[in-house]
Amino acid sequence: MNGTAAPAAPAAEPVVALPAALQTPLDDADALWEADRCLRCGGPTAPAPCVLACPTQIDVPAFLDAIARGDLQSAATIIFLANALGGSCARVCPVEELCERACVLDKQGRYPITIARLQRYAADWALARAAVPLTAGPRNGKRVTVIGAGPAGLGCAAELAGLGYAVTVVDARLEVGGLVRYAIAPYRLLRDPLPAEAERLAAAGVQFRLDTPIDRPERLRALEREADALFLGVGLGSDAEVPYPGDDLPGVWDSLPFIEALKLDHPPRVGEHALVVGGGNTAIDVAREALRLGARHVTLLYRRSEKEMPAYPHEVREAREEGVSFEFLAEPVRFLGNGHVDQVQCRRMRLGAPDASGRSRPEPVTGSEFLLPADTVIMAIGQQRRTEFYSWIDGLRLDHGLVVTDPCTGQTSVPKYFAGGDAVNGGATVVQAVRAGTVAARGIDRYLSGGAGA
């Protein structure tokens, strides 16, 4: 299964209603006008709401003021100082739930500042010119290995390089980025600007060992011997395995291979009817991608009600506006077809008592089976946790398959090991992963400098 001199502003305030992932890059005039709408709220004792809402605490009013003054160098410097993946995050962050939702203008019934588009504008300008290099600190003789080249690992590596550590990032993939490169829907981000963001790290001395899987304990032991500390930024594993009769039929996909095929330019043929099983943000992503691949009818099947969906409400709304249909309180029973899936037998569900997650437990309704046509089925019901890999680290404490850390330092129960990102939180946003990597890097610095945990 572009230069920095700002042109004259346009005559009217632009109205932006598209979600951030679908908006085109700002031109110089619109960027100046949009940045100048910012009220520059907040101050030394009371940060602006948008800053507080950003996990990496980017000084949004400061970088918007720099853009409004035509100083893109300063704007990008502010962004990348806080977030090593500032360009990528400008494309994939759920700003509707974070900085833009917190914007004071939104509270006044006006359009919030389109912070993500302005961040992308400044970051892309800088990355195209290598205008904001990552400054490596004086070498301190200590070596740190970062396992995983995803957002947590890259955030950690960038911070460590700035602190003077010799950093090596190890990843099984051929390219950096982790879930950003291989598991986030391509309509949000296909590949760029990840290579340029990684090049900032490489130019500061970060070494990358790609195409290097750590697939047996001996390889992990070798990394332990050559490092003074290690950071686990390995994320989650493959799709959760829930067997259904007929799930081996061609046309039945797991969500991660489906998205990866798109990201690597091998788009599947989805046919006329596509069915997505799941209720999270990944399910929404693959449903919207199925529409872009040409499916005329895309249905998302979820066993609870819309209220219980873990997907962001704005994502659900946008998917519905694009044409995705929703079949709530229903689950698949079996996949049917002769040589290829063509139907899915489903059944109705009702909500019972709360389960361990605190949500009402879905229970099947006897005799409620029904059929839905499906030329393609994508299962998006979650990911497995890397418990086998973690078992190779003696004494590593887990909680339901997730690595337990000190939230202030990222340090695990094994002092030499630190962790952050999805491996710890079970799956959150890219910007939260970057923040976790940065926090862990500072924890590693304290540890290796003889501070807490040494």
N, C-alpha and C positions, 0 to 999 in steps of 0.2 A: 503493500500500500504506500577704458575711456579717461581722459584726464580728470584733473581735480577741479578745474574751473567750472562753476555752476552757471548754466544758462538762465534766462528769464523764466519765471514761473508761468504755467498756463493760467488761463483766465478763471477757471472754475475748479473747485475741489473735486478730485476724482472719486467716483463711487465704485467701490470694490465689493462684490458680493460673492465671487468665486472662492471656494476653499483654497487654502494656501498651496496645496499640492498641484492645483490646476492653473494657478495664475502665471502669466508670462512675466519674464524679468522686467523690472522697471527701467525706463530710459532716464536720462539725466534730468530732464525737466520734471517728470513726475516724481522722481526720487527727492528732488529738492523741495517740491511743493508738499509732498507727503511728510517728509521729516520736519518741515517747518510748522506742521499742524500740532506737533507735540507741545504740551503745556509745560514741559520740563519740571514736572512735579517731583517731590521728594527732596532730600537734602542729607547732610551728614548724620543727623540724628533720627531721621525718618525716611528710609529709602522709598523710592517710588513703588507703587503696587506691582508694576510690571517686573521690577527687579526682584522683588520678593517672590514673585510667581515663577521665576526662572530657576530651575535646579542648579544651573551653573553660575547664577548671580551676575550675569552680564549687566553692566551699567548701561541700560537701554537709553535713558535720557542723554547720557554723555555721548554715546555713539550717534544718536539721532542729531544732536546739536552739531557734531562734527560734520555729518553729511550736509546739514543745512548751511554750513559755512563753506562747503565745497572741499573739505579736508578728508578725503577718503582714506588717506594713510592713517590718520589718527583714529578714524572710525573703525577700520579693520584691526588696528592694534588693540583697541579696547575689546573687541569681540574675541580675537584669538588669545588674548591674555587670559580670558576666563574659560574659553571653550576651544580646544584644539580642533574640534570638528565643527566649527562655527558655520562653515559653508554647507555641510551636509545637514546639520540640524535645522538650518533655515528652510530646508526642503521637506524634512520629515517630521519636525516637531508638531505635536497637537496644540498649536498656539491658541486654537479656539478654546482650549481648556486651561491654558497657562497664561502667558504674558498678555496676549490680546484680550483675553477674557477679563483680565485685571485692569485693563486700561481705563483711566478716569473718564475719558470721552464716552466709553460704552455706558458708564453709569449715568451719564447725562443724556442718554438717548441718541447719541451721535455715533458715527462709524468709528470704531477703535482704530488707532494707528496700525497700519499693516506692517507690524514689526518684522515679521519673517521675511517679507519681500525686501525691506530695507536692509536687513542683515545679509540677505543673499546678495544684494546689489554691492555692498561694501566688501564682503568676503570674496566674491567672484572677481572684483576689480583687483584686489590684492593678490589673490592666488594666480591670476593670469600674468602678473608682473613679478612674482616672488618678492612682493614689496614689504611683507611683514615676516621676516625670518624668525624662526624659533632660536632664541639665544641660549646656548648651552652654558651651564655654570662651570666654574673651574673644576677639573676632574678631582674627585676625592679618593680614587683608588678602589671604590666598592662597585660590585657588579650585581645587577638585578636582571632576572629573566622574567619576562612577561609571557604567559602562556595564553594565547588567543589574541588575534589582531582585529578584534571587533571594537566597538566604541569604548568599552571599559578599558580594554588593553591599550588602545591608542591614547586615551586620556591619561592613563597611568604613565605610559612611556614618555609622553610629552612633558609632564610635570617632573618626572625623575631626571630627564635630560637637562631641564632647566636648573635642577638642584645639583648637577655635577656627577651624576651616576653614569656608568657604562651600562647601557640598556640593550638587551637583545629581545626581540619580539619573535616568538615561535608560533607558527600556525600551519595547520594541515592544508589549507587552501593555497591556490596559486596566486591569489590576489588578497590584498588587505580589505578590511571592512566588516567581516563577519556577517551578521544578519543584515546590516545596511547594504552590503554588496549582493548578498545571495538570497535574502528572505524578506525584503521589503518590496512591495509591489513597484514595478518599474514606472508606473505613471507618477509615482512620487519621486523616485530616484533610480536611475539605471546604473550608472557607474560614477560619472563625474559629480562632485569634485574630489572624490576620495583619493585618486592618485596624487593630486597636487597637495592634498592635506598630508598624505603619508610622506611626500617628498620634503615637506617642511621638517618632519621628524628626522628623516635620513640625513638631511643637510646639517642637522645639529648633532649627528653622530649616532643616532639610533640604528642598530643593526637589525635587519629583517631576515629571518630564516623561514621562508615560505616553502610550501610543498613538503613540510616536515611533520608528519603525523606523530603524535605521542601515543602509540597504539599498544604499548606493552610496558610493564613496570620498569624494565631495565632502562628504557629511554628516559623515563621520568627521573630515575635515580641519577643518570648521567647529568641531567640538567641541574639537579640538586647539588651535585658535587662542584659544579663550576660557578654557582651563584651564591651570593651572600644573603639574598632573599628572593622569593618568587611571588608573582602575582597571578592568581587564577582569574582569567577573564574568559572562561570557556563557554559561557552561555548555557543554553539548554541543548538537549539532544534532538534526535529525529522525532518525527510525528508520533503521537501516542498510538499504540496498537490496540484497537478494539475490533476484533474479528466479526465479520458479517458474512453470511452465505453469499457467494457470488462476488466477493470483493477482489477476487483475482481476475475478473473480466477486464479486457482492454477497455479503456475509457474511464476506469476508476482510478483516481489519483489521490495521493496524499498532498497536502497543501505545500509543503516545502519543496518537493521535487517539481511541482507545477510552477511555482514562482521562479525557481532556479532555471527551469527551461526557458522561461520568458526572459530572464536576466541575461542568459547566455545566448539569446537570439535563436532559440529553437522552439518557437511557439507551437503548442499543441493545437490540433484541429478540434474545436469544441462542439461543432454541429449547431443545430437550431435550439436545442434545449440543454441548459446546464443547471445542475443542482449542486448547491453548496451545503454541506452539513456542518453546523457550528454556529456560535453566537458571539465570537470575539472579534477583535479588530482584523485578525488575519482572515477570518471568514468574509468580512466585509470587503477586504482588499481583493481576494480572489474572485468574489462575485462581480465586483466592478471591472476587474481585468477580463472576465469572461465576456462581458458586454463589449469591451474594446476588441476582443478577438472575433466578434461577429455573431455571438449567440443572440437570437431574437428573444428568447425567454430565459431569464435567469431567476431561479427561485432559491432563497436561502431557507433551509429547514432547521428549526431550532426547537428543542424539546421543552423549553420553558416559555414564559410570556416575554413580550418586548421589555417589560419593566426589569426583568432579571438579566437581560443581556449584558455581558461584560464590555461589549464594544462601546465606544464613545457615542453618546446620543447624536452629536452632530454628524458623525460618520454614518450612522443609520439613516438619518434624515437625507444626507447627500446621496447615499446609495438608492434610496427610494425615489428621489428626484431624478436620478439617472435612469431609472427603469427596473431596478431589482425588485422582485416580489418577495414577500415574506410569508412563510407558512409556520406560524407559531404553534406551540403545544403539539408538536409532531416529531417523530423520530423514524429513521429508517429501520426496516426489519430485514430485508434482503435485496440484493441487486439481481436483476433479471436481464437475460439477453442470450442470443445465440451467436457466440463468437465475439460479441461486443455488447456492452451494456446498452439497453434501450428503455428500461423502466426501473423504477424503484418502488418496491412495496413499502408502504409507511403505515404507521398507526398513530392514532390520536393519544394525547397524554393529558392528564390533569395534575394539578399541583397539590401535594400533600403537606405533611409536616416538614419543618426546616431540616436540612441535612447539615453535615459538618461545616459547610461553607456559610451557613446562615441563611441560605436561600431555600425556598420551598422545593421539596423533593418531587421530581416528575414521576408520575406513576402511569403505566399503560392503561388505556380504556379497552376493556374486552370487546371484541367484535367490531373494532373501529378501523380495520385495515382499509387502505385505499392505495391507488396506483398513481404515480407521477411519471410522465415521460422524461427521459434523460439520455442524451447522447454523450454527456460527460458528467461525471460526479467528482467533486473535490471534497475530500474529508479534511476539515479544519477544526479539529476537536482538542488541540493542545499538543504539547511536546513532552517527551520523556526527560527524566532527570539523569544526570551522568553518574549514577551511583557506582558503577563498576570502576570508572576512572578514579573516583574519590577513594575507593577502597584501597588503592595503591599508596595512599598517604596515611601512614600509621598515626592514629590518634586524632584524625580530622573529625571534628564533630559536625554532624548533620542534623537537620530537622525536616522530616518528611522529604528527604532527598535533596535539600538545599543546604548550602554551606553556611554555617553559623559564624558570624563575625562580630567584632566590636564595632558598632555603627560609627564611632568617632574616629577609628583608625583603620578599619578594614582588616584587622588582624584576626586570624583564625585561632583555633585551639592548638595549632602547631605553630609556634612563634615565628618560624622562618617563612611561613606561608601567609599571604594576604589574599583577599578576594573581593570581587564586586561585580555589579551588573546582574544579569539574569540568573547566574549561578547562585546568587544570594537572595534576590527578591522574587524569583519565579517567573519573571517576564514583565518588564515595564517599558518605559520609553528610552529612546536612544540618548536623549539629553540626561536622563537620570543615570544611565550607564556611564557616560562621560564623567559626570559628577562623582560617581562612586570610585572610578579609577583615580581621579584627582585626590580624593580623600585618602584612598589607600596609599598613594605615592607619598603623601605627607606623613602617613603612619609609618611607612617603610623608612623614611628619613629619620623619624624620631627613634625608631628601633635600632637602626644601624649607627645612629649617633650616640647611642647609650642612653636613650630616653625610655619612655614607657614600653614595657614588653621585652626589654633587652635581657 
